Amino acid sequence: MDATEKDIKEFFSFSGDIQYVEMQRETDSTKTAYVTFKNTQGADTAVLLT
């Protein structure tokens, strides 16, 4: 499955307000996404998803 920036935002949106999403393609089959939240509470909540 090829996740889009919209997919990432939808997945993490319940954790808190998202300020920025950066996606980098590693290989043809892998991507890395960096999600920046507007506050630390959003990031703390998102960590619970892992």
C-alpha distance matrix in Angstrom:
0.0 3.8 6.1 9.5 13.0 13.6 10.9 12.5 15.9 15.4 14.4 17.3 19.8 21.6 22.5 24.6 25.0 22.6 24.5 22.0 18.3 18.0 14.8 15.4 13.5 14.7 13.8 11.8 9.0 9.7 10.7 13.3 14.2 17.9 19.0 22.7 24.4 27.8 29.4 29.2 29.0 25.5 24.4 26.3 24.6 21.1 22.1 22.7 19.0 18.6
3.8 0.0 3.8 6.5 10.0 11.3 9.4 10.8 14.1 14.4 13.9 16.4 18.7 21.1 21.9 23.4 23.4 20.6 22.1 19.2 15.6 14.9 11.7 12.3 10.6 12.6 12.1 10.1 8.2 8.5 8.5 11.3 11.9 15.6 16.9 20.5 22.5 25.8 27.8 27.8 28.0 24.4 23.3 25.7 24.2 20.6 21.8 23.0 19.4 19.1
6.1 3.8 0.0 3.8 6.9 8.0 5.8 7.0 10.3 10.8 10.4 12.8 14.9 17.5 18.2 19.7 19.6 16.9 18.5 15.9 12.4 12.4 9.8 11.5 11.0 13.4 13.9 12.8 10.9 9.8 8.4 10.0 9.5 12.9 13.6 17.2 18.9 22.1 24.1 24.4 24.4 20.7 19.9 22.4 20.9 17.3 18.9 20.2 16.7 16.8
9.5 6.5 3.8 0.0 3.8 5.2 5.1 6.4 8.7 9.9 10.7 12.6 14.0 17.1 18.0 18.7 17.9 15.1 16.3 13.6 10.3 10.6 8.6 11.0 11.3 14.4 15.3 14.3 13.2 12.0 9.8 10.9 9.6 12.4 12.7 15.9 17.7 20.5 23.0 23.7 24.0 20.2 19.8 22.7 21.3 17.9 20.0 21.5 18.4 18.9
13.0 10.0 6.9 3.8 0.0 3.8 5.4 5.1 6.2 8.6 9.9 10.8 11.8 15.3 15.8 16.0 14.7 11.6 12.6 9.9 6.9 7.9 7.2 10.6 12.1 15.3 17.0 16.6 15.9 13.9 10.9 10.8 8.3 10.2 9.8 12.6 14.3 16.9 19.6 20.7 21.2 17.5 17.2 20.4 19.3 16.1 18.4 20.4 17.7 18.5
13.6 11.3 8.0 5.2 3.8 0.0 3.8 5.5 5.1 6.1 8.6 10.1 10.2 13.5 15.0 15.1 13.9 11.6 13.2 11.5 9.3 11.3 11.0 14.4 15.7 18.8 20.2 19.4 18.3 16.8 14.1 14.1 11.5 13.0 11.8 14.2 15.0 17.3 20.0 21.4 21.2 17.4 17.9 20.9 19.2 16.3 19.2 20.5 17.8 19.3
10.9 9.4 5.8 5.1 5.4 3.8 0.0 3.8 5.5 5.2 6.1 8.7 9.9 12.6 14.0 15.1 14.9 12.8 15.1 13.4 10.7 12.5 11.5 14.5 15.4 18.0 19.1 18.4 16.6 15.0 12.9 13.0 10.8 12.9 11.9 14.9 15.7 18.4 20.6 21.3 20.9 17.1 17.2 19.8 17.7 14.7 17.3 18.2 15.1 16.5
12.5 10.8 7.0 6.4 5.1 5.5 3.8 0.0 3.8 5.5 5.2 6.2 8.3 11.2 11.7 12.7 12.7 10.2 12.4 10.7 7.9 9.9 9.4 12.7 14.2 16.5 18.4 18.4 16.6 14.2 11.5 10.6 7.8 9.4 8.2 11.4 12.4 15.5 17.5 17.9 17.8 14.0 13.8 16.5 14.9 11.6 14.1 15.5 12.7 13.9
15.9 14.1 10.3 8.7 6.2 5.1 5.5 3.8 0.0 3.8 5.5 5.4 5.6 9.1 10.0 10.2 9.5 7.3 9.9 9.1 7.5 10.6 11.4 15.0 17.1 19.6 21.7 21.7 20.2 17.8 14.9 13.6 10.3 10.7 8.3 10.4 10.5 13.0 15.3 16.5 16.1 12.3 13.0 15.9 14.2 11.6 14.7 16.1 13.8 15.7
15.4 14.4 10.8 9.9 8.6 6.1 5.2 5.5 3.8 0.0 3.8 5.6 5.2 7.8 9.9 10.8 10.9 9.9 13.0 12.7 11.3 14.2 14.5 18.0 19.5 21.9 23.6 23.2 21.3 19.3 16.9 16.1 13.1 13.9 11.6 13.7 13.2 15.5 17.4 18.4 17.3 13.6 14.7 17.0 14.5 12.2 15.6 16.1 13.5 15.9
14.4 13.9 10.4 10.7 9.9 8.6 6.1 5.2 5.5 3.8 0.0 3.8 5.8 7.3 8.6 10.7 11.8 10.9 14.2 13.7 11.9 14.4 14.4 17.5 18.9 20.7 22.4 22.4 20.0 17.8 15.6 14.6 11.9 12.9 10.8 13.4 13.0 15.9 17.1 17.3 16.1 12.4 13.0 14.8 12.2 9.5 12.5 12.8 9.9 12.2
17.3 16.4 12.8 12.6 10.8 10.1 8.7 6.2 5.4 5.6 3.8 0.0 3.8 5.6 5.5 7.3 8.7 7.9 11.3 11.4 10.3 13.3 14.1 17.4 19.4 21.1 23.4 23.9 21.7 19.0 16.4 14.5 11.3 11.1 8.3 10.2 9.4 12.3 13.3 13.5 12.4 8.7 9.3 11.5 9.2 6.6 10.1 11.0 9.0 11.5
19.8 18.7 14.9 14.0 11.8 10.2 9.9 8.3 5.6 5.2 5.8 3.8 0.0 3.8 5.3 5.6 6.4 6.7 10.4 11.4 11.3 14.8 16.1 19.7 21.9 24.0 26.3 26.6 24.7 22.1 19.3 17.5 14.1 13.5 10.2 11.1 9.3 11.3 12.6 13.7 12.3 8.7 10.7 12.9 10.4 9.1 12.9 13.5 12.0 14.9
21.6 21.1 17.5 17.1 15.3 13.5 12.6 11.2 9.1 7.8 7.3 5.6 3.8 0.0 3.8 5.5 7.9 9.5 13.3 14.7 14.7 18.2 19.4 22.8 24.9 26.7 28.9 29.2 27.0 24.4 21.9 20.1 16.9 16.2 12.9 13.6 11.2 12.8 13.2 13.8 11.4 8.4 10.9 12.0 8.8 8.6 12.3 11.9 11.0 14.4
22.5 21.9 18.2 18.0 15.8 15.0 14.0 11.7 10.0 9.9 8.6 5.5 5.3 3.8 0.0 3.8 7.2 8.6 12.1 13.6 13.8 17.1 18.6 21.8 24.2 25.6 28.2 29.0 26.8 23.8 21.2 18.8 15.6 14.3 11.0 11.3 8.7 10.7 10.4 10.3 8.0 4.9 7.2 8.2 5.3 5.4 9.1 9.3 9.2 12.4
24.6 23.4 19.7 18.7 16.0 15.1 15.1 12.7 10.2 10.8 10.7 7.3 5.6 5.5 3.8 0.0 3.8 6.2 9.5 11.9 13.1 16.6 18.7 22.1 24.9 26.7 29.4 30.3 28.5 25.5 22.5 19.9 16.4 14.5 10.8 10.0 6.7 7.6 7.8 9.0 7.2 4.2 7.6 9.4 7.7 8.2 11.6 12.5 12.7 15.6
25.0 23.4 19.6 17.9 14.7 13.9 14.9 12.7 9.5 10.9 11.8 8.7 6.4 7.9 7.2 3.8 0.0 3.8 6.5 9.4 11.4 15.1 17.7 21.2 24.2 26.4 29.2 30.0 28.6 25.6 22.3 19.9 16.1 14.1 10.4 8.9 5.8 5.7 7.6 10.1 9.5 6.7 9.5 12.2 11.2 11.0 14.4 15.9 15.7 18.3
22.6 20.6 16.9 15.1 11.6 11.6 12.8 10.2 7.3 9.9 10.9 7.9 6.7 9.5 8.6 6.2 3.8 0.0 3.8 5.8 7.6 11.3 14.0 17.6 20.6 22.9 25.8 26.6 25.5 22.5 19.0 16.6 12.8 10.8 7.1 6.0 4.4 5.8 8.6 10.8 11.2 7.9 9.3 12.7 12.1 10.8 14.0 16.1 15.4 17.4
24.5 22.1 18.5 16.3 12.6 13.2 15.1 12.4 9.9 13.0 14.2 11.3 10.4 13.3 12.1 9.5 6.5 3.8 0.0 3.8 7.2 10.4 13.7 17.1 20.5 22.8 25.9 27.0 26.3 23.3 19.6 17.0 13.3 10.8 7.8 5.5 5.1 5.2 8.8 11.5 12.9 10.3 11.1 14.7 14.9 13.6 16.3 18.9 18.5 20.0
22.0 19.2 15.9 13.6 9.9 11.5 13.4 10.7 9.1 12.7 13.7 11.4 11.4 14.7 13.6 11.9 9.4 5.8 3.8 0.0 3.8 6.6 10.1 13.4 16.8 19.2 22.3 23.4 23.0 20.0 16.2 13.9 10.3 8.1 6.0 5.1 7.0 8.5 11.7 13.6 15.3 12.4 12.2 16.0 16.3 14.1 16.5 19.3 18.4 19.3
18.3 15.6 12.4 10.3 6.9 9.3 10.7 7.9 7.5 11.3 11.9 10.3 11.3 14.7 13.8 13.1 11.4 7.6 7.2 3.8 0.0 3.8 6.6 10.1 13.3 15.9 18.8 19.8 19.2 16.3 12.5 10.4 6.8 5.7 4.6 6.3 8.9 11.4 14.2 15.3 16.7 13.5 12.7 16.4 16.4 13.5 15.6 18.4 16.9 17.4
18.0 14.9 12.4 10.6 7.9 11.3 12.5 9.9 10.6 14.2 14.4 13.3 14.8 18.2 17.1 16.6 15.1 11.3 10.4 6.6 3.8 0.0 3.8 6.7 10.3 12.7 15.8 17.2 17.1 14.1 10.3 8.3 5.6 5.1 6.6 8.5 11.8 14.4 16.9 17.6 19.5 16.4 15.0 18.5 18.9 15.8 17.2 20.3 18.6 18.5
14.8 11.7 9.8 8.6 7.2 11.0 11.5 9.4 11.4 14.5 14.4 14.1 16.1 19.4 18.6 18.7 17.7 14.0 13.7 10.1 6.6 3.8 0.0 3.8 6.8 9.5 12.3 13.4 13.3 10.5 6.8 5.7 4.3 6.3 8.7 11.5 14.7 17.7 20.0 20.3 21.9 18.7 17.0 20.3 20.4 16.9 18.0 20.8 18.6 18.1
15.4 12.3 11.5 11.0 10.6 14.4 14.5 12.7 15.0 18.0 17.5 17.4 19.7 22.8 21.8 22.1 21.2 17.6 17.1 13.4 10.1 6.7 3.8 0.0 3.8 6.2 9.3 11.0 11.6 8.8 5.5 5.2 6.4 8.5 11.7 14.3 17.8 20.8 22.8 22.9 24.6 21.7 19.6 22.6 23.0 19.4 19.9 22.9 20.7 19.5
13.5 10.6 11.0 11.3 12.1 15.7 15.4 14.2 17.1 19.5 18.9 19.4 21.9 24.9 24.2 24.9 24.2 20.6 20.5 16.8 13.3 10.3 6.8 3.8 0.0 3.8 5.8 7.2 8.2 6.2 4.3 6.4 8.8 11.7 14.8 17.8 21.1 24.2 26.2 26.1 27.6 24.6 22.4 25.3 25.4 21.7 22.0 24.6 22.1 20.6
14.7 12.6 13.4 14.4 15.3 18.8 18.0 16.5 19.6 21.9 20.7 21.1 24.0 26.7 25.6 26.7 26.4 22.9 22.8 19.2 15.9 12.7 9.5 6.2 3.8 0.0 3.8 7.0 7.7 5.4 5.2 6.9 10.3 12.9 16.4 19.4 22.8 26.1 27.6 27.0 28.6 25.8 23.3 25.7 26.1 22.4 22.1 24.7 22.3 20.3
13.8 12.1 13.9 15.3 17.0 20.2 19.1 18.4 21.7 23.6 22.4 23.4 26.3 28.9 28.2 29.4 29.2 25.8 25.9 22.3 18.8 15.8 12.3 9.3 5.8 3.8 0.0 3.8 5.3 5.2 7.0 9.9 13.3 16.3 19.6 22.7 26.0 29.3 31.0 30.4 31.8 28.8 26.4 28.7 28.8 25.1 24.8 27.1 24.4 22.3
11.8 10.1 12.8 14.3 16.6 19.4 18.4 18.4 21.7 23.2 22.4 23.9 26.6 29.2 29.0 30.3 30.0 26.6 27.0 23.4 19.8 17.2 13.4 11.0 7.2 7.0 3.8 0.0 3.8 6.0 8.2 11.8 14.7 18.1 21.1 24.4 27.5 30.7 32.6 32.3 33.4 30.2 28.1 30.5 30.2 26.4 26.5 28.4 25.4 23.7
9.0 8.2 10.9 13.2 15.9 18.3 16.6 16.6 20.2 21.3 20.0 21.7 24.7 27.0 26.8 28.5 28.6 25.5 26.3 23.0 19.2 17.1 13.3 11.6 8.2 7.7 5.3 3.8 0.0 3.8 7.1 10.6 13.6 17.2 19.9 23.5 26.2 29.7 31.3 30.7 31.5 28.3 26.3 28.4 27.8 24.0 24.0 25.6 22.5 20.7
9.7 8.5 9.8 12.0 13.9 16.8 15.0 14.2 17.8 19.3 17.8 19.0 22.1 24.4 23.8 25.5 25.6 22.5 23.3 20.0 16.3 14.1 10.5 8.8 6.2 5.4 5.2 6.0 3.8 0.0 3.8 7.0 10.1 13.6 16.5 20.0 22.9 26.4 27.8 27.1 28.1 25.0 22.7 24.9 24.6 20.8 20.6 22.5 19.6 17.8
10.7 8.5 8.4 9.8 10.9 14.1 12.9 11.5 14.9 16.9 15.6 16.4 19.3 21.9 21.2 22.5 22.3 19.0 19.6 16.2 12.5 10.3 6.8 5.5 4.3 5.2 7.0 8.2 7.1 3.8 0.0 3.8 6.6 10.1 13.0 16.5 19.4 22.9 24.5 24.1 25.2 22.1 19.9 22.4 22.2 18.4 18.6 20.9 18.2 16.7
13.3 11.3 10.0 10.9 10.8 14.1 13.0 10.6 13.6 16.1 14.6 14.5 17.5 20.1 18.8 19.9 19.9 16.6 17.0 13.9 10.4 8.3 5.7 5.2 6.4 6.9 9.9 11.8 10.6 7.0 3.8 0.0 3.8 6.8 10.0 13.3 16.4 19.9 21.2 20.6 21.9 19.0 16.6 19.1 19.3 15.6 15.7 18.3 16.1 14.5
14.2 11.9 9.5 9.6 8.3 11.5 10.8 7.8 10.3 13.1 11.9 11.3 14.1 16.9 15.6 16.4 16.1 12.8 13.3 10.3 6.8 5.6 4.3 6.4 8.8 10.3 13.3 14.7 13.6 10.1 6.6 3.8 0.0 3.8 6.4 9.9 12.8 16.3 17.9 17.6 18.9 15.8 13.7 16.7 16.7 13.1 13.8 16.6 14.5 13.8
17.9 15.6 12.9 12.4 10.2 13.0 12.9 9.4 10.7 13.9 12.9 11.1 13.5 16.2 14.3 14.5 14.1 10.8 10.8 8.1 5.7 5.1 6.3 8.5 11.7 12.9 16.3 18.1 17.2 13.6 10.1 6.8 3.8 0.0 3.8 6.6 9.9 13.3 14.7 14.4 16.2 13.4 11.1 14.3 15.0 11.8 12.5 15.8 14.4 13.9
19.0 16.9 13.6 12.7 9.8 11.8 11.9 8.2 8.3 11.6 10.8 8.3 10.2 12.9 11.0 10.8 10.4 7.1 7.8 6.0 4.6 6.6 8.7 11.7 14.8 16.4 19.6 21.1 19.9 16.5 13.0 10.0 6.4 3.8 0.0 3.8 6.4 10.0 11.6 11.8 13.1 10.1 8.5 12.0 12.4 9.5 11.1 14.2 13.1 13.6
22.7 20.5 17.2 15.9 12.6 14.2 14.9 11.4 10.4 13.7 13.4 10.2 11.1 13.6 11.3 10.0 8.9 6.0 5.5 5.1 6.3 8.5 11.5 14.3 17.8 19.4 22.7 24.4 23.5 20.0 16.5 13.3 9.9 6.6 3.8 0.0 3.8 6.7 8.5 9.3 11.3 8.8 7.6 11.4 12.4 10.5 12.2 15.4 15.1 15.8
24.4 22.5 18.9 17.7 14.3 15.0 15.7 12.4 10.5 13.2 13.0 9.4 9.3 11.2 8.7 6.7 5.8 4.4 5.1 7.0 8.9 11.8 14.7 17.8 21.1 22.8 26.0 27.5 26.2 22.9 19.4 16.4 12.8 9.9 6.4 3.8 0.0 3.8 5.4 6.9 8.3 5.8 6.0 9.6 10.3 9.4 11.7 14.4 14.6 16.1
27.8 25.8 22.1 20.5 16.9 17.3 18.4 15.5 13.0 15.5 15.9 12.3 11.3 12.8 10.7 7.6 5.7 5.8 5.2 8.5 11.4 14.4 17.7 20.8 24.2 26.1 29.3 30.7 29.7 26.4 22.9 19.9 16.3 13.3 10.0 6.7 3.8 0.0 3.8 7.1 8.6 7.3 8.6 11.6 12.4 12.4 14.8 17.2 17.8 19.5
29.4 27.8 24.1 23.0 19.6 20.0 20.6 17.5 15.3 17.4 17.1 13.3 12.6 13.2 10.4 7.8 7.6 8.6 8.8 11.7 14.2 16.9 20.0 22.8 26.2 27.6 31.0 32.6 31.3 27.8 24.5 21.2 17.9 14.7 11.6 8.5 5.4 3.8 0.0 3.8 5.5 5.8 7.1 9.1 10.6 11.5 13.3 15.5 16.9 18.6
29.2 27.8 24.4 23.7 20.7 21.4 21.3 17.9 16.5 18.4 17.3 13.5 13.7 13.8 10.3 9.0 10.1 10.8 11.5 13.6 15.3 17.6 20.3 22.9 26.1 27.0 30.4 32.3 30.7 27.1 24.1 20.6 17.6 14.4 11.8 9.3 6.9 7.1 3.8 0.0 3.8 5.4 5.1 6.1 8.6 9.8 10.7 13.0 15.0 16.3
29.0 28.0 24.4 24.0 21.2 21.2 20.9 17.8 16.1 17.3 16.1 12.4 12.3 11.4 8.0 7.2 9.5 11.2 12.9 15.3 16.7 19.5 21.9 24.6 27.6 28.6 31.8 33.4 31.5 28.1 25.2 21.9 18.9 16.2 13.1 11.3 8.3 8.6 5.5 3.8 0.0 3.8 5.4 5.0 6.2 8.6 10.0 11.2 13.4 15.4
25.5 24.4 20.7 20.2 17.5 17.4 17.1 14.0 12.3 13.6 12.4 8.7 8.7 8.4 4.9 4.2 6.7 7.9 10.3 12.4 13.5 16.4 18.7 21.7 24.6 25.8 28.8 30.2 28.3 25.0 22.1 19.0 15.8 13.4 10.1 8.8 5.8 7.3 5.8 5.4 3.8 0.0 3.8 5.5 5.2 6.2 8.8 10.3 11.4 13.7
24.4 23.3 19.9 19.8 17.2 17.9 17.2 13.8 13.0 14.7 13.0 9.3 10.7 10.9 7.2 7.6 9.5 9.3 11.1 12.2 12.7 15.0 17.0 19.6 22.4 23.3 26.4 28.1 26.3 22.7 19.9 16.6 13.7 11.1 8.5 7.6 6.0 8.6 7.1 5.1 5.4 3.8 0.0 3.8 5.4 5.0 6.3 9.0 10.3 11.5
26.3 25.7 22.4 22.7 20.4 20.9 19.8 16.5 15.9 17.0 14.8 11.5 12.9 12.0 8.2 9.4 12.2 12.7 14.7 16.0 16.4 18.5 20.3 22.6 25.3 25.7 28.7 30.5 28.4 24.9 22.4 19.1 16.7 14.3 12.0 11.4 9.6 11.6 9.1 6.1 5.0 5.5 3.8 0.0 3.8 5.5 5.3 7.0 9.6 10.9
24.6 24.2 20.9 21.3 19.3 19.2 17.7 14.9 14.2 14.5 12.2 9.2 10.4 8.8 5.3 7.7 11.2 12.1 14.9 16.3 16.4 18.9 20.4 23.0 25.4 26.1 28.8 30.2 27.8 24.6 22.2 19.3 16.7 15.0 12.4 12.4 10.3 12.4 10.6 8.6 6.2 5.2 5.4 3.8 0.0 3.8 5.4 5.5 7.5 10.0
21.1 20.6 17.3 17.9 16.1 16.3 14.7 11.6 11.6 12.2 9.5 6.6 9.1 8.6 5.4 8.2 11.0 10.8 13.6 14.1 13.5 15.8 16.9 19.4 21.7 22.4 25.1 26.4 24.0 20.8 18.4 15.6 13.1 11.8 9.5 10.5 9.4 12.4 11.5 9.8 8.6 6.2 5.0 5.5 3.8 0.0 3.8 5.3 5.4 7.6
22.1 21.8 18.9 20.0 18.4 19.2 17.3 14.1 14.7 15.6 12.5 10.1 12.9 12.3 9.1 11.6 14.4 14.0 16.3 16.5 15.6 17.2 18.0 19.9 22.0 22.1 24.8 26.5 24.0 20.6 18.6 15.7 13.8 12.5 11.1 12.2 11.7 14.8 13.3 10.7 10.0 8.8 6.3 5.3 5.4 3.8 0.0 3.8 5.3 5.7
22.7 23.0 20.2 21.5 20.4 20.5 18.2 15.5 16.1 16.1 12.8 11.0 13.5 11.9 9.3 12.5 15.9 16.1 18.9 19.3 18.4 20.3 20.8 22.9 24.6 24.7 27.1 28.4 25.6 22.5 20.9 18.3 16.6 15.8 14.2 15.4 14.4 17.2 15.5 13.0 11.2 10.3 9.0 7.0 5.5 5.3 3.8 0.0 3.8 5.5
19.0 19.4 16.7 18.4 17.7 17.8 15.1 12.7 13.8 13.5 9.9 9.0 12.0 11.0 9.2 12.7 15.7 15.4 18.5 18.4 16.9 18.6 18.6 20.7 22.1 22.3 24.4 25.4 22.5 19.6 18.2 16.1 14.5 14.4 13.1 15.1 14.6 17.8 16.9 15.0 13.4 11.4 10.3 9.6 7.5 5.4 5.3 3.8 0.0 3.8
18.6 19.1 16.8 18.9 18.5 19.3 16.5 13.9 15.7 15.9 12.2 11.5 14.9 14.4 12.4 15.6 18.3 17.4 20.0 19.3 17.4 18.5 18.1 19.5 20.6 20.3 22.3 23.7 20.7 17.8 16.7 14.5 13.8 13.9 13.6 15.8 16.1 19.5 18.6 16.3 15.4 13.7 11.5 10.9 10.0 7.6 5.7 5.5 3.8 0.0
